[in-house]
Amino acid sequence: MAATIRPSECSGKAPVLYVALELSDKQWKLAFTVGVGQRPRLRGIAARAMTAFAREVAEAKRRFGLPAETPVLSCYEAGRDGFWIHRWLSAQGIRNSVVDSSSIEVPRRKRRAKTDRLDAEKLVALLLRATAGERHVWRVVQVPTADVEDARHWTRELDAWKSEQKRLMNRLRGLLITQGVAGSIRRNFATQLDLLRQADNGAPLGERLRARLTREWEHLEFVRQQMRSLQRKHETYLQQAQGDRSADVIRHLMRLAGIAETGASVLSLEMFGWRHFTNRREVGGFLGLTGTPYDSGERRCEQGISKAGNARLRALFIQLAWVWLRCQPTSALSQWYQRRFAASPHARRIGIVALARRLAIALWRYVEWGDVPEGAVLKPAVHVAGPVNA
């Protein structure tokens, strides 16, 4: 059935074509409209069929009576497809927004209908509202460049190998404890395997168990080799990189006692090396370390931190906060923590989150403007002195 076309000339504004993409693995749903009150034109294309997408955009302009040069605004939700779609759309002259899906408003009913068609219609309606100037419709994701996105694979791969190492170590310990053998896994584990004895009768471990332990140990050694290789490559990169902001930020952060190469690399490649923050609230919000007060009627309470930001970096900053207390005891941040939260273990666990937020803001100021956290101890200069500005 043909859609009823409401001419955009009545608004007095230049016509614009709005399109929302609802992505899935096999099919994408597209919703086109030209303004508020216009019923969306829905079309489906095969996933990642960009030629078909361009054809549907041209057909939508024709159906809505728009000139071929009419600007196009688009949006889609951030997810498994990443940012290559955004870059392709931008290259075609389409102004696109990548939306944080958790920030999209939804009905609070216990059950609600959810289909790709309904999601596409909802998304294009929100695009209209956001374009009209509503500030809190959704939150737009800051898209990294292709080079920045590629550089982040080093820290993420290293984290994956560390998780695999931990999994293998736990498996080795678990297999040994089933025979009553306890103790640490040392580097000579493969040569000492034949000397281990079952706890109940003192007999050697079973042949199949020893073979399995040997294979698990070989896998663990391979994982450690990959980690060492990554570390060497990254050290070479830091030594050779000149004029690279991410490398400069890493070296700059490493000047602070308590921040080593791996932590500085994650902070640079995931946060400070390319993201732009305008104030401290944006820093806390990005990490999900902002408060969520509940103040309605007679009820007033604090629900805890929002946890709406980057979970990986939030966990890292909490770890860095504990390290900061040990390595920077004379700093103003550590002394503030000791005054406020050192009284009880429960208060310390709560206070470390507050310290993590303050530390994130202090490091942001240190990277952007060279403001060393008050009372912080610096290591000897590592190639860079002063603020790191793009």
RALINZI-V906016 format. One record per backbone hydrogen bond with DSSP energy under -0.5 kcal/mol. NH is the residue of the N-H (numbers start at 1). CO is the residue of the C=O. If there is no record, write none. Layout:
nh=NH co=CO
nh=NH co=CO
This chain:
nh=6 co=4
nh=7 co=5
nh=10 co=7
nh=11 co=8
nh=12 co=9
nh=13 co=8
nh=17 co=71
nh=18 co=16
nh=18 co=33
nh=19 co=73
nh=20 co=31
nh=21 co=75
nh=22 co=20
nh=22 co=29
nh=23 co=21
nh=28 co=45
nh=29 co=22
nh=30 co=43
nh=31 co=20
nh=32 co=41
nh=33 co=18
nh=38 co=35
nh=39 co=37
nh=41 co=32
nh=42 co=40
nh=43 co=30
nh=45 co=28
nh=47 co=26
nh=49 co=46
nh=50 co=48
nh=53 co=49
nh=54 co=50
nh=55 co=51
nh=56 co=52
nh=57 co=53
nh=58 co=54
nh=59 co=55
nh=60 co=56
nh=61 co=57
nh=62 co=58
nh=63 co=59
nh=64 co=60
nh=65 co=62
nh=66 co=61
nh=70 co=67
nh=73 co=17
nh=74 co=95
nh=75 co=19
nh=76 co=97
nh=77 co=21
nh=78 co=99
nh=82 co=79
nh=84 co=81
nh=87 co=83
nh=88 co=84
nh=89 co=85
nh=90 co=86
nh=91 co=87
nh=92 co=88
nh=92 co=89
nh=93 co=90
nh=94 co=89
nh=95 co=72
nh=96 co=94
nh=97 co=74
nh=99 co=76
nh=99 co=97
nh=100 co=139
nh=101 co=99
nh=103 co=100
nh=104 co=101
nh=105 co=137
nh=119 co=115
nh=120 co=116
nh=121 co=117
nh=122 co=118
nh=123 co=119
nh=124 co=120
nh=125 co=121
nh=126 co=122
nh=127 co=123
nh=128 co=124
nh=129 co=125
nh=130 co=126
nh=131 co=127
nh=132 co=128
nh=133 co=129
nh=133 co=130
nh=134 co=129
nh=137 co=134
nh=141 co=98
nh=143 co=141
nh=149 co=145
nh=150 co=146
nh=151 co=147
nh=152 co=148
nh=153 co=150
nh=154 co=151
nh=156 co=152
nh=157 co=153
nh=158 co=154
nh=159 co=155
nh=160 co=156
nh=161 co=157
nh=162 co=158
nh=163 co=159
nh=164 co=160
nh=165 co=161
nh=166 co=162
nh=167 co=163
nh=168 co=164
nh=169 co=165
nh=170 co=166
nh=171 co=167
nh=172 co=168
nh=173 co=169
nh=174 co=170
nh=175 co=171
nh=176 co=172
nh=177 co=173
nh=178 co=174
nh=179 co=176
nh=180 co=177
nh=181 co=176
nh=182 co=180
nh=186 co=184
nh=189 co=186
nh=192 co=188
nh=193 co=189
nh=195 co=192
nh=196 co=192
nh=196 co=193
nh=198 co=203
nh=199 co=179
nh=202 co=198
nh=205 co=196
nh=210 co=206
nh=211 co=207
nh=212 co=208
nh=213 co=209
nh=214 co=210
nh=215 co=211
nh=216 co=212
nh=217 co=213
nh=218 co=214
nh=219 co=215
nh=220 co=216
nh=221 co=217
nh=222 co=218
nh=223 co=219
nh=224 co=220
nh=225 co=221
nh=226 co=222
nh=227 co=223
nh=228 co=224
nh=229 co=225
nh=230 co=226
nh=231 co=227
nh=232 co=228
nh=233 co=229
nh=234 co=230
nh=235 co=231
nh=236 co=232
nh=237 co=233
nh=238 co=234
nh=239 co=235
nh=240 co=236
nh=241 co=237
nh=245 co=243
nh=248 co=244
nh=249 co=245
nh=250 co=246
nh=251 co=247
nh=252 co=248
nh=253 co=249
nh=254 co=250
nh=255 co=252
nh=256 co=253
nh=257 co=377
nh=259 co=256
nh=260 co=258
nh=264 co=260
nh=265 co=261
nh=266 co=262
nh=267 co=263
nh=268 co=264
nh=269 co=265
nh=270 co=266
nh=271 co=267
nh=272 co=267
nh=273 co=268
nh=274 co=271
nh=275 co=271
nh=277 co=275
nh=283 co=279
nh=284 co=280
nh=285 co=281
nh=286 co=282
nh=287 co=283
nh=288 co=284
nh=288 co=285
nh=289 co=284
nh=292 co=304
nh=294 co=301
nh=295 co=293
nh=296 co=299
nh=299 co=296
nh=300 co=298
nh=301 co=294
nh=303 co=292
nh=303 co=301
nh=306 co=290
nh=307 co=288
nh=310 co=286
nh=311 co=309
nh=314 co=310
nh=315 co=311
nh=316 co=312
nh=317 co=313
nh=318 co=314
nh=319 co=315
nh=320 co=316
nh=321 co=317
nh=322 co=318
nh=323 co=319
nh=324 co=320
nh=325 co=321
nh=326 co=322
nh=327 co=323
nh=328 co=324
nh=331 co=328
nh=332 co=374
nh=335 co=331
nh=336 co=332
nh=337 co=333
nh=338 co=334
nh=339 co=335
nh=340 co=336
nh=341 co=337
nh=342 co=338
nh=344 co=341
nh=348 co=344
nh=349 co=345
nh=350 co=346
nh=351 co=347
nh=352 co=348
nh=353 co=349
nh=353 co=350
nh=354 co=350
nh=355 co=351
nh=356 co=352
nh=357 co=353
nh=358 co=354
nh=359 co=355
nh=360 co=356
nh=361 co=357
nh=362 co=358
nh=363 co=359
nh=364 co=360
nh=365 co=361
nh=366 co=362
nh=367 co=363
nh=368 co=364
nh=369 co=365
nh=370 co=365
nh=370 co=366
nh=371 co=365
nh=372 co=370
nh=376 co=373
nh=379 co=255
nh=382 co=384
nh=384 co=382
nh=388 co=367
nh=389 co=387
